Amino acid sequence: MEVIKINPSEYDISNSSDRRRLSRQLAPAIQALNKGTIVAFPTETVYGLGVLATNAAAVQRLRVLKGRPKSPFTVHISKPSEVRWYVKDVPVLARALIYKAWPGAVTILLPVDSEFPKRTLRDRDLYNRIAPEGIVGLRCPDDPIAQVLLGKPGKPILATSANYAGQKPATSGKEVIRELEGKVDVLIDAGPTRYKKASTIVSFCRDGYRIVREGVYDADAIAQLTSRRILFVCTGNTCRSPMAAALARKMLAEQIGCSEDELERFGQEILSAGVWAVSGSRASDYAFQAVAKFGGHLEKHHARKLTSSLINWADVIFCMCRRHVDEVIQRVPDAAGKTFLLDESDDIKDPIGGNLRKYLQVAKRIRRNLNKRVKENLL
């Protein structure tokens, strides 16, 4: 067994120089994966055993080692956006969990179509190795070494815990050596794992989930992580942000398969606010009519003024203009990481004073960008 010792505290992979330095140190392990061998690597939970999914012989060797002739292994990915390589329509509750928990100690099981969205993965044998029962298991570790390793081959990596069937998973490099010496080709030894406990496994269908195995997160934590509080912000909260909230409610209700009034029961709360709103004002007539064209509802809308408590309440905030983003961050600097322009390419300008046609154009643009944010797991 070749052992590559790495001190993870020496690297900050958000720094491009550190990331390149770590990539160079991991080069022998990456080469070993490409040659079809088994590599043991650290995650924040337990050590894993990984092989390239594209190498049938390596996958079979891992099956023999683990005593799992049929049970599928989990695809380990380097960043959350890679979920879209495997699953076209990610359920709403799974998107919430991905947004709030990944990278992190959660394995997500998702139903997949008969082929993967990513064209380079459309190989029947590969599909059968990754999702033999039409279900793909995905894990995005919160570990710098794992993230760099998983991102380098450019091919899916199947992995499982570093242990024999029925034995306790290894939580340090020393345990991997003691248990699997001679069975694993390369070990990346980064010392003890952070949690020393397995990931939580959550299985999703279109309108719900079940916990297959509790690990780092218990059932109560998963319930919190699958909830989502979304806030839309504009200036007066009578046009753009109410339209965005109404269209988002309709979209999410359709995807879950519930009524808009039932969204909160599924942990999805959607509000809108205005930086300089006059509290209690109704939505403009044209906003009302434009949203109605797409099946949305603004009958119950009353304008809400943006406050610091509302900013803190939200899990994610979508603003119509850059100045709204700046206002949110000025009020609550810690909100910078969860605050976005709804249309990242440009401001969505206020249609106030325009005719119905102008409001319909804005509603269409909002709807188009909501769909885009869904694909980014932000909505």
Phi, psi and omega in degrees: 000123175278130182247125176251109181272129181223136173262105186297336181292348180275357186233138171240101189286355171286345175268121186300325180294316178295321180297318178295320180296318178293321178301319179295320180291330180272358185308316179299324179290321179294319177296321180296318176300314181296336179274354177094021180261172180265131180241129174267133184217155182276150166230183178285347183258287177224172175284147179244160173246120185240147174218160174287130179294336181284350181255100185299322182294320179294320179296318179295321178297321178293324177297316180296316180300318183272351183067037182234085184292335185233324185303133182288153173265169182267137173281124177260127184243157186272339179206154186303326184298340181291351175303330182287353173289332189248329186231121181284311183247094180281126179304150184305313183294326176292322177298320178298316180295317179300315182297319187267336187247344181257143352298140182174181192274051178228129172258130185247128176258126185228141174289143182235159175286183183288349173213157182278149178299324181286120187301322183290352179257008184273067176235127188298318180296319179296316178303316182293332176284326184274318185223064186297336181247021180076016178232132176248134175263130184233138179222131179239095187292148175261067183214126185298322180293314179298318182297317179291317180299313184291334182275349189277316185294335183074014179226155181295140178248124174268137182215159177213170182293151183275088179187162170282156180306131178087352180260163180289133178298145179290136178242014175204161177298323180299321179293324177297315180298315183296320186270328192235019177304128180088349180255340182242140186278317183225137175240128169264107186262109178245022179082199182292149176283164185292312186263335183055036183207148184289162176289158173277136180254126181235126180257130184245145164238189187299319189240019179183188180207165171220147179272116181281322180208126173281140179220243179301320179256137175268182185298321180296319180295320179295322177300320178291320184286338178270356175276159180213129175248113186248132180236129174254137185232132169224208185272298186256355180058038174235350183233278191292305184293323174296322177297317180297316180295317180296317180291324178293319178300314180298316182297312183291323178298319179295320182289324178283327184090037180228175174278162178299327179291341181266359184303319181297329177298333177264013175079017182250110179244131184231122178231165173226158181205163178236139180302320179234043182288150169262109187305135177095348180296146178277162174295149179296154182301317181291325176297317177303312183291320182296315180295322180299328178300333181254012176086010179272168185228132176232016182301323185267004186287134170227131185303145182231133179277137179293131178229164177298322180295325178291322177297316179293329179296324189284144170276325179214142184234128177247125181251152181277331182225158178301322181293333175290319175302313180299321180294317178300312184290327177297321181285320180225090183305327181292350181278359185303321184285349181241011184246128186224154163288134178300314173256101187295346182279333185187166175295146168265106189286152183293125180276002184305135184092347179270177180268182182299323179301320179296317179295322178295322177298317179294318179299319178297319180293318177299313181300317180298319181283332172298317178299322178294318181293330174301316182293339178266006180065017179271344181228000000 
